[in-house]
Amino acid sequence: MKKNHSVNIGGQLFNIDEDALRRLEEYFNRLRGYFGGNGEASEMLADVEARIAELLGPLSKGSERVVDLAAIESVISQMGEPEEWGTPDEETPGSGSTTKHTRSRRIFRDPDRRLLGGVASGLAAWSGLDPLVVRVLFILFSVFYFTGLIVYAVLWLVLPEAHTTSEKLEMHGEEVNVDNLKRRFNEEKQRLAELGEKLPKNEDVRRFTHDFGQGLGRMIHFGLNLFLRMIGAIILLSVLALSISLSVAMFVRDTVYLDGSLRFMNLNFIQISQYLIPQESLRWQLYLAVAVSSVALLGLLTYWGLKLLIQWKNSTWQLPSILGLMLAGGVVLGAVFGFRYQEQTRVNKVKTYEYSLGKVAGPKLEINIENRGYSEMQVQPGILLSSGKNAAGGEDFFTKDVSYRIKQSPSDSMFINILARAKGKSEDGAFRNLQGICYNWKASDSVLVLDSRFSVPLEQGFYHQDLEVVIYVPLSKQVYISRDDTYEFDYSSFADGFDRDAGWFKMTRAGLYPVSDTLTTKVTEGQ
């Protein structure tokens, strides 16, 4: 029966039996004798310990991370025995052609070959390119809207610096073992010796270059941090503005215009949605989608704004993950709402009502469009097109803009067509929405007066109904339209290349064309 010991290796806790612990201690004692007791040796021993902990992780058993002698022997075989490589001060035989054990490379900033932040030299080590090539690429890309400079600055902020020998080996894609540590040890020792020989000759130049690079690096780093903090402050101010805007839209009444034709007087978002969406279940689904998406979006913006502003270093992935899932859920709810709402309006019904304008006498016609407001349509809602009777004066209505068009009459008579369109979930629903359309117009004494808007009952909802008025005018008949009213008519009503401000028009085969009034009887606007 063997006794297990809890041992901390490279910051990780393992349960190692007595034989495995004895073998591991023996291996570390030989490593200490191999590297010596200086500062570089302590750093490399720490790298070896961290690498051993990394290799022991998948070899340990169970949740208690039990390690036996076989696991230790496997790790030591991967790291290598120090006796195989001679002393640290001598070159390994055949070291010039020794095959290096490789692993996947990690990106670091290289502090040994850096000019500013070590980004270019770190990328060069990761990619296998010469550092000069990477620096030239950064300079070339900086010509295009400072792209290279921006990418360099961002990488300087996000990439860690390779401080330890282990990180420098990983940067070059080399295994952290005794062989590579010994080689790196000798390379660093030789580099420092060469640098020591050059220092007396180039001390002033070296000190100036070092101080200048360090100062410039600190300035760039400070500027980037300040820029990111400003971005964070702008995001937080945007969150505040969005929160106020959403609150106002939800609960404060105001006049709201939608798609250029729908006007809602003294209403808020919740009240408007009740009229746009008659179905209560759909309304609550919309409320939930808007609420969840708004909270998630504002929360994510607040999180990233604070992270940029106060420079959070700790990883707090749980909060943005939850908010991201909430935002995705809100988007899905909104998509399902859109699909269900489309199902409510899948059936389309169209009906045309034709009225003769025989009472309009004379060769001229004046067309006036009266701008009836919401309150006036409540008092005088208009004529129910299906029955021709006035709608009940006590009912509540919404109003919507009408489309106007003038065409050449196929005969000598003048008439007006009113095209009503409505949608619904079924044939009956679409027909019921069609029946609810109300519109008012009148014609007498060479004057045709049209309402600017039609109305529908509140309980039917909106985006289900449309109305188009088409006036058929005989060839050569003159028409007077005021300057403002001409822009209410579709462009196809007029001949090409004319001035709409003319007032008097003559019906031609190409459409209305401006003419001068030749009759003595003047027709005035609003007569």
C-alpha positions as CSV (number, residue, x, y, z in Angstrom):
1,M,0.0,0.0,0.0
2,K,1.5,3.3,-1.1
3,K,0.9,6.7,0.5
4,N,-0.1,9.7,-1.7
5,H,1.3,13.2,-1.3
6,S,-0.4,16.5,-2.4
7,V,2.2,18.4,-4.4
8,N,2.0,21.8,-6.0
9,I,3.7,21.7,-9.4
10,G,3.7,24.9,-11.5
11,G,0.7,26.3,-9.6
12,Q,-1.4,23.1,-10.0
13,L,-2.2,20.6,-7.2
14,F,-1.5,16.9,-7.9
15,N,-1.8,13.7,-5.7
16,I,1.5,11.8,-6.3
17,D,2.4,8.4,-4.8
18,E,5.7,7.9,-3.0
19,D,7.6,6.3,-5.9
20,A,6.5,8.9,-8.4
21,L,7.4,11.8,-6.0
22,R,10.8,10.3,-5.3
23,R,11.5,10.1,-9.0
24,L,10.3,13.6,-9.7
25,E,12.4,15.1,-6.8
26,E,15.5,13.2,-8.1
27,Y,14.9,14.7,-11.6
28,F,14.6,18.2,-10.3
29,N,17.7,17.8,-8.2
30,R,19.7,16.9,-11.4
31,L,18.2,19.8,-13.2
32,R,19.3,22.2,-10.5
33,G,22.8,20.8,-10.7
34,Y,22.7,21.1,-14.5
35,F,21.5,24.7,-14.7
36,G,23.3,26.0,-11.6
37,G,22.0,28.6,-9.1
38,N,21.9,31.9,-11.0
39,G,18.8,33.9,-11.9
40,E,18.5,32.5,-15.4
41,A,18.6,29.0,-14.0
42,S,15.8,29.7,-11.6
43,E,13.7,31.1,-14.4
44,M,14.3,28.0,-16.6
45,L,13.5,25.7,-13.7
46,A,10.2,27.5,-13.3
47,D,9.5,27.0,-17.0
48,V,10.3,23.3,-16.7
49,E,8.0,23.0,-13.7
50,A,5.2,24.7,-15.6
51,R,5.7,22.5,-18.6
52,I,5.7,19.3,-16.4
53,A,2.4,20.4,-14.9
54,E,1.0,21.0,-18.4
55,L,2.0,17.5,-19.4
56,L,0.8,15.8,-16.2
57,G,-2.7,17.3,-16.6
58,P,-4.0,14.7,-19.2
59,L,-2.0,11.9,-17.5
60,S,-3.5,12.3,-14.1
61,K,-6.5,10.1,-13.0
62,G,-9.8,11.1,-11.6
63,S,-11.0,14.4,-10.1
64,E,-8.3,14.2,-7.4
65,R,-5.6,14.2,-10.2
66,V,-3.7,11.1,-9.0
67,V,-0.3,10.7,-10.6
68,D,1.7,7.4,-10.6
69,L,5.3,6.5,-11.5
70,A,4.4,5.7,-15.1
71,A,3.0,9.2,-15.7
72,I,6.2,10.7,-14.3
73,E,8.4,8.5,-16.4
74,S,6.4,9.5,-19.5
75,V,6.8,13.2,-18.7
76,I,10.5,12.9,-18.1
77,S,11.0,11.1,-21.4
78,Q,9.4,14.0,-23.2
79,M,11.4,16.6,-21.3
80,G,14.7,14.7,-21.6
81,E,17.4,13.8,-19.1
82,P,20.0,16.6,-18.5
83,E,22.9,14.1,-18.7
84,E,22.2,13.6,-22.4
85,W,23.2,17.2,-23.2
86,G,26.5,17.7,-21.4
87,T,27.1,20.9,-19.4
88,P,25.3,24.2,-20.0
89,D,28.5,25.9,-21.1
90,E,29.3,23.5,-23.9
91,E,27.6,23.0,-27.2
92,T,25.7,19.8,-27.7
93,P,27.5,17.6,-30.3
94,G,25.9,18.1,-33.6
95,S,23.9,21.0,-32.2
96,G,24.1,22.8,-35.5
97,S,22.0,20.1,-37.1
98,T,20.0,19.0,-34.2
99,T,16.3,18.5,-35.1
100,K,14.1,20.7,-32.9
101,H,10.9,19.3,-31.5
102,T,8.1,21.6,-32.7
103,R,4.6,22.4,-31.4
104,S,1.8,24.8,-32.4
105,R,3.1,28.4,-32.1
106,R,1.6,31.0,-29.9
107,I,1.6,34.7,-30.7
108,F,3.5,37.0,-28.3
109,R,5.2,40.3,-28.5
110,D,9.0,39.7,-28.8
111,P,10.9,41.9,-26.3
112,D,14.3,40.8,-27.5
113,R,14.1,42.1,-31.1
114,R,11.6,44.9,-30.8
115,L,11.9,48.4,-32.0
116,L,8.7,49.7,-30.4
117,G,6.3,47.2,-28.9
118,G,7.7,43.9,-30.3
119,V,4.5,43.3,-32.4
120,A,6.3,42.9,-35.7
121,S,9.1,40.7,-34.3
122,G,6.5,38.6,-32.5
123,L,4.5,38.1,-35.7
124,A,7.7,37.3,-37.5
125,A,8.5,34.6,-35.0
126,W,5.0,33.1,-35.2
127,S,4.9,33.2,-39.0
128,G,8.5,32.3,-39.8
129,L,9.1,35.6,-41.7
130,D,11.9,38.0,-41.3
131,P,11.0,40.9,-38.9
132,L,12.0,43.4,-41.6
133,V,9.4,42.0,-44.0
134,V,6.6,42.3,-41.3
135,R,7.7,45.9,-40.5
136,V,7.6,46.8,-44.2
137,L,4.1,45.3,-44.5
138,F,2.9,47.4,-41.6
139,I,4.4,50.6,-43.2
140,L,2.8,49.8,-46.6
141,F,-0.6,49.2,-45.1
142,S,-0.4,52.4,-43.1
143,V,-0.5,54.3,-46.4
144,F,-4.2,53.1,-46.8
145,Y,-6.1,55.1,-44.2
146,F,-3.5,54.3,-41.5
147,T,-4.7,50.6,-41.5
148,G,-1.2,49.2,-40.6
149,L,-0.8,51.7,-37.8
150,I,-4.2,50.9,-36.3
151,V,-3.7,47.1,-36.5
152,Y,-0.2,47.5,-34.9
153,A,-1.7,49.6,-32.1
154,V,-4.5,47.1,-31.4
155,L,-2.1,44.1,-31.4
156,W,0.1,46.0,-29.1
157,L,-2.8,46.2,-26.6
158,V,-4.1,42.7,-26.9
159,L,-1.0,40.6,-27.4
160,P,1.0,39.5,-24.3
161,E,4.7,39.9,-24.1
162,A,6.9,36.8,-24.0
163,H,8.7,37.3,-20.6
164,T,9.8,33.8,-19.7
165,T,12.0,31.4,-21.6
166,S,9.0,29.0,-21.9
167,E,6.9,31.7,-23.6
168,K,9.8,32.5,-26.0
169,L,10.1,28.9,-27.0
170,E,6.3,28.6,-27.5
171,M,6.5,31.8,-29.6
172,H,8.9,30.0,-32.0
173,G,6.9,26.8,-31.9
174,E,9.5,24.8,-30.0
175,E,8.8,22.2,-27.2
176,V,9.7,23.2,-23.7
177,N,12.2,20.5,-22.8
178,V,15.7,20.3,-21.4
179,D,17.3,20.3,-24.8
180,N,15.6,23.5,-26.0
181,L,16.0,25.2,-22.6
182,K,19.8,24.5,-22.7
183,R,20.0,25.8,-26.3
184,R,18.0,28.9,-25.4
185,F,20.2,29.3,-22.3
186,N,23.3,29.3,-24.4
187,E,21.9,31.7,-27.0
188,E,20.8,34.2,-24.3
189,K,24.2,34.0,-22.7
190,Q,26.0,34.5,-26.0
191,R,23.7,37.4,-26.9
192,L,24.3,39.1,-23.6
193,A,28.0,38.7,-24.0
194,E,28.0,40.2,-27.5
195,L,25.9,43.1,-26.2
196,G,28.3,43.6,-23.4
197,E,31.2,44.0,-25.8
198,K,29.3,46.6,-27.9
199,L,28.1,48.6,-24.9
200,P,31.3,50.6,-24.3
201,K,31.4,51.6,-28.0
202,N,27.8,52.5,-28.5
203,E,26.5,53.4,-25.1
204,D,25.3,56.9,-26.0
205,V,23.6,55.7,-29.1
206,R,22.1,52.7,-27.4
207,R,20.8,54.7,-24.5
208,F,19.3,57.3,-26.8
209,T,17.6,54.7,-29.0
210,H,16.3,52.8,-26.0
211,D,15.0,55.9,-24.2
212,F,13.4,57.2,-27.4
213,G,11.7,53.9,-28.2
214,Q,10.5,53.5,-24.6
215,G,9.2,57.0,-24.5
216,L,7.5,56.8,-27.8
217,G,6.0,53.4,-26.8
218,R,4.6,54.9,-23.6
219,M,3.1,57.8,-25.5
220,I,1.4,55.5,-28.0
221,H,0.2,53.2,-25.3
222,F,-1.2,56.2,-23.3
223,G,-2.9,57.6,-26.4
224,L,-4.5,54.3,-27.2
225,N,-5.8,53.9,-23.7
226,L,-7.2,57.4,-23.7
227,F,-8.9,56.7,-27.1
228,L,-10.4,53.5,-25.8
229,R,-11.6,55.2,-22.6
230,M,-13.3,57.9,-24.8
231,I,-15.0,55.2,-26.8
232,G,-16.2,53.7,-23.6
233,A,-17.6,57.0,-22.4
234,I,-19.3,57.6,-25.8
235,I,-20.9,54.1,-25.5
236,L,-22.2,54.8,-22.0
237,L,-23.6,58.2,-23.1
238,S,-25.3,56.4,-26.0
239,V,-26.8,53.9,-23.6
240,L,-28.2,56.7,-21.5
241,A,-29.7,58.4,-24.6
242,L,-31.2,55.1,-25.9
243,S,-32.7,54.5,-22.4
244,I,-34.3,57.9,-22.4
245,S,-35.6,57.5,-25.9
246,L,-37.1,54.1,-25.3
247,S,-38.8,55.3,-22.1
248,V,-40.2,58.3,-23.9
249,A,-41.4,56.2,-26.8
250,M,-43.0,53.7,-24.5
251,F,-44.8,55.9,-22.0
252,V,-44.9,59.6,-23.3
253,R,-47.6,60.6,-25.7
254,D,-46.7,62.4,-28.9
255,T,-47.6,62.7,-32.6
256,V,-46.0,59.8,-34.4
257,Y,-45.6,59.5,-38.2
258,L,-45.1,56.1,-39.8
259,D,-44.2,55.4,-43.5
260,G,-45.2,58.9,-44.5
261,S,-48.9,58.3,-44.4
262,L,-49.9,57.0,-40.9
263,R,-50.2,59.7,-38.3
264,F,-50.9,58.9,-34.7
265,M,-52.0,61.9,-32.6
266,N,-51.0,62.1,-28.9
267,L,-50.2,58.4,-28.5
268,N,-47.2,56.3,-27.2
269,F,-45.7,53.1,-28.5
270,I,-47.9,50.8,-26.3
271,Q,-51.1,52.6,-27.5
272,I,-50.0,52.6,-31.1
273,S,-49.3,48.9,-31.0
274,Q,-52.8,48.2,-29.8
275,Y,-54.1,49.8,-33.0
276,L,-51.5,48.4,-35.4
277,I,-51.9,44.9,-34.0
278,P,-55.5,44.0,-33.0
279,Q,-54.6,40.5,-31.8
280,E,-53.7,40.6,-28.1
281,S,-51.4,37.6,-28.1
282,L,-49.3,39.1,-31.0
283,R,-49.1,42.4,-29.1
284,W,-47.7,40.7,-26.0
285,Q,-45.2,38.8,-28.0
286,L,-44.0,42.1,-29.6
287,Y,-43.8,43.7,-26.1
288,L,-41.7,40.7,-24.9
289,A,-39.4,40.8,-27.9
290,V,-38.8,44.5,-27.6
291,A,-38.2,44.3,-23.8
292,V,-35.8,41.4,-23.9
293,S,-33.8,42.8,-26.9
294,S,-33.7,46.3,-25.4
295,V,-32.4,45.1,-22.0
296,A,-29.9,42.7,-23.6
297,L,-28.6,45.4,-26.0
298,L,-28.4,48.1,-23.4
299,G,-26.7,45.7,-21.0
300,L,-24.1,44.6,-23.6
301,L,-23.3,48.2,-24.5
302,T,-23.0,49.1,-20.8
303,Y,-20.7,46.2,-20.1
304,W,-18.4,47.0,-23.0
305,G,-18.5,50.7,-22.3
306,L,-17.5,50.2,-18.7
307,K,-14.8,47.6,-19.7
308,L,-13.3,50.2,-22.1
309,L,-13.7,53.1,-19.6
310,I,-12.2,51.5,-16.5
311,Q,-10.0,48.9,-18.2
312,W,-11.3,45.7,-16.6
313,K,-8.6,43.1,-16.6
314,N,-10.5,40.1,-15.1
315,S,-12.4,37.9,-17.5
316,T,-16.1,38.2,-16.8
317,W,-17.5,36.1,-19.7
318,Q,-20.6,35.0,-17.8
319,L,-22.4,38.4,-18.0
320,P,-21.9,39.1,-21.7
321,S,-22.7,35.5,-22.5
322,I,-26.1,35.7,-20.7
323,L,-26.8,39.1,-22.3
324,G,-25.9,37.7,-25.7
325,L,-28.2,34.8,-25.3
326,M,-31.0,37.2,-24.2
327,L,-30.4,39.3,-27.3
328,A,-30.5,36.2,-29.5
329,G,-33.8,35.2,-27.8
330,G,-35.3,38.6,-28.4
331,V,-34.4,38.5,-32.1
332,V,-35.9,35.0,-32.4
333,L,-39.1,36.2,-30.6
334,G,-39.2,39.2,-33.0
335,A,-38.8,36.9,-36.0
336,V,-41.6,34.6,-34.8
337,F,-43.8,37.7,-34.3
338,G,-43.1,38.9,-37.8
339,F,-44.1,35.5,-39.2
340,R,-47.3,35.3,-37.2
341,Y,-48.2,38.9,-38.1
342,Q,-47.6,38.1,-41.8
343,E,-50.0,35.2,-41.4
344,Q,-52.7,37.6,-40.2
345,T,-52.5,39.5,-43.5
346,R,-51.9,36.8,-46.1
347,V,-55.3,37.1,-47.9
348,N,-55.7,40.2,-50.1
349,K,-59.1,41.6,-51.2
350,V,-59.5,44.4,-53.8
351,K,-62.7,46.1,-54.8
352,T,-63.3,49.0,-57.3
353,Y,-66.1,51.5,-56.8
354,E,-67.0,53.6,-60.0
355,Y,-68.9,56.9,-59.8
356,S,-70.0,59.1,-62.7
357,L,-69.1,62.8,-62.7
358,G,-71.9,63.8,-65.0
359,K,-72.9,66.6,-62.6
360,V,-69.6,68.4,-63.3
361,A,-70.6,70.7,-66.2
362,G,-68.5,72.7,-68.6
363,P,-65.2,72.1,-70.4
364,K,-63.2,72.8,-67.3
365,L,-62.7,70.9,-64.0
366,E,-61.2,72.2,-60.8
367,I,-59.7,69.5,-58.4
368,N,-59.3,70.4,-54.8
369,I,-57.8,68.1,-52.1
370,E,-59.0,69.0,-48.6
371,N,-56.6,68.2,-45.8
372,R,-58.9,66.7,-43.3
373,G,-57.1,66.2,-40.0
374,Y,-57.6,63.4,-37.5
375,S,-60.2,65.3,-35.4
376,E,-62.2,66.4,-38.4
377,M,-62.4,62.8,-39.7
378,Q,-63.8,61.8,-36.3
379,V,-66.6,64.3,-36.7
380,Q,-67.2,63.6,-40.4
381,P,-65.9,60.1,-41.0
382,G,-67.1,59.9,-44.6
383,I,-69.1,57.4,-46.7
384,L,-68.9,53.7,-46.2
385,L,-68.0,52.6,-49.7
386,S,-69.8,49.3,-49.6
387,S,-73.2,50.7,-48.7
388,G,-72.9,54.4,-49.5
389,K,-74.3,55.3,-46.1
390,N,-72.6,57.6,-43.5
391,A,-70.8,55.8,-40.8
392,A,-71.9,56.3,-37.2
393,G,-70.7,59.6,-35.9
394,G,-69.8,58.2,-32.5
395,E,-67.3,55.7,-33.7
396,D,-63.5,56.2,-33.4
397,F,-61.4,56.2,-36.5
398,F,-57.8,56.2,-37.7
399,T,-56.9,58.0,-40.9
400,K,-54.4,57.2,-43.7
401,D,-53.2,59.0,-46.8
402,V,-54.9,58.4,-50.2
403,S,-53.0,57.7,-53.5
404,Y,-54.2,59.9,-56.4
405,R,-53.9,59.5,-60.2
406,I,-55.4,61.1,-63.3
407,K,-55.9,59.2,-66.5
408,Q,-57.4,59.8,-70.0
409,S,-61.0,58.7,-70.1
410,P,-61.8,56.0,-72.7
411,S,-64.9,58.0,-73.7
412,D,-66.3,61.5,-73.6
413,S,-67.7,61.0,-70.1
414,M,-65.8,61.8,-66.9
415,F,-65.9,59.4,-64.0
416,I,-64.0,58.5,-60.8
417,N,-62.8,55.0,-59.7
418,I,-62.0,54.3,-56.0
419,L,-59.8,51.2,-55.5
420,A,-60.0,49.8,-52.0
421,R,-57.6,47.2,-50.9
422,A,-57.6,45.3,-47.6
423,K,-55.8,42.3,-46.1
424,G,-56.7,39.7,-43.5
425,K,-56.0,36.2,-42.2
426,S,-59.0,34.7,-44.2
427,E,-61.4,35.7,-46.9
428,D,-63.9,36.9,-44.3
429,G,-61.3,38.8,-42.4
430,A,-60.1,40.6,-45.5
431,F,-63.6,41.4,-46.6
432,R,-64.5,42.8,-43.1
433,N,-61.4,45.1,-43.3
434,L,-62.5,46.1,-46.8
435,Q,-66.0,47.0,-45.5
436,G,-64.5,49.2,-42.8
437,I,-62.9,51.7,-45.2
438,C,-64.5,55.2,-45.1
439,Y,-63.8,58.0,-47.6
440,N,-65.5,61.3,-48.4
441,W,-65.7,63.2,-51.7
442,K,-68.1,65.5,-53.5
443,A,-68.6,67.0,-57.0
444,S,-70.7,70.0,-58.2
445,D,-70.4,73.0,-60.4
446,S,-67.2,72.1,-62.2
447,V,-65.4,71.4,-58.8
448,L,-64.3,68.0,-57.5
449,V,-63.4,68.0,-53.8
450,L,-61.4,65.0,-52.5
451,D,-60.5,64.2,-48.9
452,S,-56.7,63.9,-48.3
453,R,-57.2,60.8,-46.1
454,F,-59.5,57.9,-45.6
455,S,-60.5,56.3,-42.3
456,V,-60.9,52.9,-40.7
457,P,-62.3,51.8,-37.3
458,L,-59.8,51.5,-34.6
459,E,-60.6,47.8,-33.8
460,Q,-59.6,46.7,-37.3
461,G,-55.9,47.7,-36.9
462,F,-53.7,49.2,-39.5
463,Y,-51.4,48.2,-42.4
464,H,-54.4,46.2,-43.6
465,Q,-56.0,48.9,-45.8
466,D,-55.1,51.1,-48.8
467,L,-57.1,53.4,-51.0
468,E,-56.4,54.8,-54.5
469,V,-58.5,57.4,-56.3
470,V,-58.3,57.5,-60.1
471,I,-59.9,60.4,-62.0
472,Y,-60.7,59.7,-65.7
473,V,-60.7,63.0,-67.7
474,P,-61.8,63.1,-71.4
475,L,-59.2,64.1,-74.0
476,S,-58.8,68.0,-74.5
477,K,-60.6,68.8,-71.2
478,Q,-58.9,71.5,-69.1
479,V,-58.2,70.8,-65.5
480,Y,-57.1,73.3,-62.8
481,I,-55.0,71.9,-59.9
482,S,-53.4,74.2,-57.3
483,R,-49.6,74.2,-57.0
484,D,-49.7,72.3,-53.7
485,D,-52.2,69.7,-54.9
486,T,-50.2,68.8,-58.0
487,Y,-47.7,67.0,-55.8
488,E,-50.4,64.8,-54.3
489,F,-50.9,63.1,-57.7
490,D,-48.8,60.3,-59.1
491,Y,-46.1,61.4,-61.5
492,S,-47.6,59.3,-64.3
493,S,-50.7,61.6,-64.3
494,F,-48.6,64.3,-66.1
495,A,-46.8,64.5,-69.4
496,D,-43.0,64.3,-69.2
497,G,-40.9,67.4,-69.0
498,F,-43.4,70.0,-67.7
499,D,-43.6,72.4,-64.8
500,R,-46.1,71.3,-62.2
501,D,-46.6,74.8,-60.9
502,A,-48.6,75.8,-64.0
503,G,-52.0,75.4,-62.4
504,W,-54.0,74.9,-65.7
505,F,-53.5,71.6,-67.6
506,K,-55.0,70.0,-70.7
507,M,-55.6,66.3,-71.0
508,T,-53.5,64.9,-73.8
509,R,-52.6,61.3,-74.8
510,A,-49.4,61.7,-72.9
511,G,-51.1,63.0,-69.8
512,L,-51.9,66.4,-68.3
513,Y,-49.9,69.2,-70.0
514,P,-49.7,72.8,-68.8
515,V,-51.7,75.4,-70.8
516,S,-52.8,79.0,-70.5
517,D,-56.4,79.7,-69.5
518,T,-58.3,81.0,-72.6
519,L,-61.8,81.1,-71.1
520,T,-63.2,84.3,-69.5
521,T,-64.7,82.5,-66.5
522,K,-62.0,82.1,-63.8
523,V,-62.2,79.1,-61.5
524,T,-60.7,79.9,-58.1
525,E,-59.2,77.5,-55.6
526,G,-61.6,76.6,-52.9
527,Q,-64.7,77.8,-54.8
